[in-house]
Amino acid sequence: MKNADVIIVGGGIIGCATAYNLAQKGIQVTVIEREEIGAGGSSRNGGGVRQSARDMREMPLALYSVRNLWPGLSDELGMDVEYVQKGNLRLGKTPAHMKRLDDIVQQGKSVGLGLDVLSQEEVKEVCPYVSDE
Ligand SMILES: Cc1cc2nc3c(=O)[nH]c(=O)nc-3n(C[C@H](O)[C@H](O)[C@H](O)COP(=O)(O)OP(=O)(O)OC[C@H]3O[C@@H](n4cnc5c(N)ncnc54)[C@H](O)[C@@H]3O)c2cc1C
């Protein structure tokens, strides 16, 4: 650790990706993790690479990574990270849900994401097996 140029606290995806990219530039990095690598949200998530409904502070990285990092990551790492771009469908049932979805769409549009609120019929076209409820 004494030889590290950079010490990163936390071995989640952010800490590990930062360490990887610094190491690629020849910088000596040490990652300090209190449990084990990936012990936090990074090993518990749904596996979606999501841009929408993020904290606005995360948006620049989310947008950049979908455009520039994820598409070439399997080739770069020499392993299949199972990344595919398919979009994201969020469902709402109540007026409160719909308000939340409207807010997500407005937020996404403000940073250039192609989001829309779909009618029930349009949702069925995208995903015919969604319940009528
Ligand atoms: C249930 C769930 C589902 C999710 N689904 C999605 C999804 O489908 N798509 C999506 O884009 N995002 C999803 N997310 C969010 C995504 O997982 C997180 O945004 C991302 O994993 C955060 O990565 P991170 O490296 O910042 O944090 P973490 O992965 O939480 O890593 C932080 C690490 O720091 C360590 N640490 C903390 N404090 C210290 C300390 N003092 N000393 C040493 N180590 C420390 C922790 O042990 C942990 O390993 C989901 C999150 C959850 C919880």
Ligand as a Chemical Component Dictionary entry (heavy atoms), coordinates in Angstrom:
data_LIG
# 
_chem_comp.id                   LIG 
_chem_comp.type                 NON-POLYMER 
_chem_comp.pdbx_formal_charge   0 
_chem_comp.three_letter_code    LIG 
# 
loop_
_chem_comp_atom.comp_id 
_chem_comp_atom.atom_id 
_chem_comp_atom.alt_atom_id 
_chem_comp_atom.type_symbol 
_chem_comp_atom.charge 
_chem_comp_atom.model_Cartn_x 
_chem_comp_atom.model_Cartn_y 
_chem_comp_atom.model_Cartn_z 
_chem_comp_atom.pdbx_ordinal 
LIG C1  C1  C 0 -31.323 -4.481 -5.198  1  
LIG C2  C2  C 0 -30.612 -3.552 -6.159  2  
LIG C3  C3  C 0 -30.902 -3.619 -7.523  3  
LIG C4  C4  C 0 -30.246 -2.758 -8.414  4  
LIG N1  N1  N 0 -30.486 -2.896 -9.746  5  
LIG C5  C5  C 0 -29.811 -2.118 -10.636 6  
LIG C6  C6  C 0 -29.976 -2.313 -12.021 7  
LIG O1  O1  O 0 -30.678 -3.215 -12.486 8  
LIG N2  N2  N 0 -29.314 -1.479 -12.860 9  
LIG C7  C7  C 0 -28.482 -0.486 -12.382 10 
LIG O2  O2  O 0 -27.901 0.237  -13.211 11 
LIG N3  N3  N 0 -28.270 -0.293 -11.072 12 
LIG C8  C8  C 0 -28.919 -1.102 -10.194 13 
LIG N4  N4  N 0 -28.694 -0.942 -8.854  14 
LIG C9  C9  C 0 -27.733 0.080  -8.430  15 
LIG C10 C10 C 0 -26.298 -0.412 -8.628  16 
LIG O3  O3  O 0 -26.140 -1.731 -8.139  17 
LIG C11 C11 C 0 -25.388 0.562  -7.879  18 
LIG O4  O4  O 0 -25.567 1.875  -8.409  19 
LIG C12 C12 C 0 -23.919 0.192  -8.003  20 
LIG O5  O5  O 0 -23.676 -1.186 -7.745  21 
LIG C13 C13 C 0 -23.121 1.046  -7.027  22 
LIG O6  O6  O 0 -21.772 0.650  -7.155  23 
LIG P1  P1  P 0 -20.718 1.231  -6.156  24 
LIG O7  O7  O 0 -19.398 0.665  -6.539  25 
LIG O8  O8  O 0 -20.854 2.720  -6.102  26 
LIG O9  O9  O 0 -21.192 0.742  -4.711  27 
LIG P2  P2  P 0 -21.160 -0.730 -4.055  28 
LIG O10 O10 O 0 -21.294 -1.816 -5.043  29 
LIG O11 O11 O 0 -22.156 -0.684 -2.934  30 
LIG O12 O12 O 0 -19.684 -0.832 -3.487  31 
LIG C14 C14 C 0 -19.262 -0.135 -2.346  32 
LIG C15 C15 C 0 -18.235 -1.028 -1.669  33 
LIG O13 O13 O 0 -17.570 -0.250 -0.682  34 
LIG C16 C16 C 0 -17.360 -1.067 0.459   35 
LIG N5  N5  N 0 -17.179 -0.129 1.560   36 
LIG C17 C17 C 0 -18.061 0.753  2.063   37 
LIG N6  N6  N 0 -17.509 1.457  3.059   38 
LIG C18 C18 C 0 -16.232 1.010  3.172   39 
LIG C19 C19 C 0 -15.162 1.354  4.037   40 
LIG N7  N7  N 0 -15.295 2.302  4.967   41 
LIG N8  N8  N 0 -13.989 0.703  3.887   42 
LIG C20 C20 C 0 -13.836 -0.258 2.940   43 
LIG N9  N9  N 0 -14.829 -0.633 2.097   44 
LIG C21 C21 C 0 -16.011 -0.001 2.226   45 
LIG C22 C22 C 0 -18.613 -1.929 0.542   46 
LIG O14 O14 O 0 -18.377 -3.124 1.281   47 
LIG C23 C23 C 0 -18.872 -2.225 -0.943  48 
LIG O15 O15 O 0 -18.252 -3.433 -1.384  49 
LIG C24 C24 C 0 -29.312 -1.797 -7.940  50 
LIG C25 C25 C 0 -29.023 -1.731 -6.560  51 
LIG C26 C26 C 0 -29.631 -2.621 -5.699  52 
LIG C27 C27 C 0 -29.250 -2.570 -4.212  53 
# 
loop_
_chem_comp_bond.comp_id 
_chem_comp_bond.atom_id_1 
_chem_comp_bond.atom_id_2 
_chem_comp_bond.value_order 
_chem_comp_bond.pdbx_ordinal 
LIG C1  C2  SING 1  
LIG C2  C3  SING 2  
LIG C2  C26 DOUB 3  
LIG C3  C4  DOUB 4  
LIG C4  N1  SING 5  
LIG C4  C24 SING 6  
LIG N1  C5  DOUB 7  
LIG C5  C6  SING 8  
LIG C5  C8  SING 9  
LIG C6  O1  DOUB 10 
LIG C6  N2  SING 11 
LIG N2  C7  SING 12 
LIG C7  O2  DOUB 13 
LIG C7  N3  SING 14 
LIG N3  C8  DOUB 15 
LIG C8  N4  SING 16 
LIG N4  C9  SING 17 
LIG N4  C24 SING 18 
LIG C9  C10 SING 19 
LIG C10 O3  SING 20 
LIG C10 C11 SING 21 
LIG C11 O4  SING 22 
LIG C11 C12 SING 23 
LIG C12 O5  SING 24 
LIG C12 C13 SING 25 
LIG C13 O6  SING 26 
LIG O6  P1  SING 27 
LIG P1  O7  DOUB 28 
LIG P1  O8  SING 29 
LIG P1  O9  SING 30 
LIG O9  P2  SING 31 
LIG P2  O10 DOUB 32 
LIG P2  O11 SING 33 
LIG P2  O12 SING 34 
LIG O12 C14 SING 35 
LIG C14 C15 SING 36 
LIG C15 O13 SING 37 
LIG C15 C23 SING 38 
LIG O13 C16 SING 39 
LIG C16 N5  SING 40 
LIG C16 C22 SING 41 
LIG N5  C17 SING 42 
LIG N5  C21 SING 43 
LIG C17 N6  DOUB 44 
LIG N6  C18 SING 45 
LIG C18 C19 SING 46 
LIG C18 C21 DOUB 47 
LIG C19 N7  SING 48 
LIG C19 N8  DOUB 49 
LIG N8  C20 SING 50 
LIG C20 N9  DOUB 51 
LIG N9  C21 SING 52 
LIG C22 O14 SING 53 
LIG C22 C23 SING 54 
LIG C23 O15 SING 55 
LIG C24 C25 DOUB 56 
LIG C25 C26 SING 57 
LIG C26 C27 SING 58 
# 
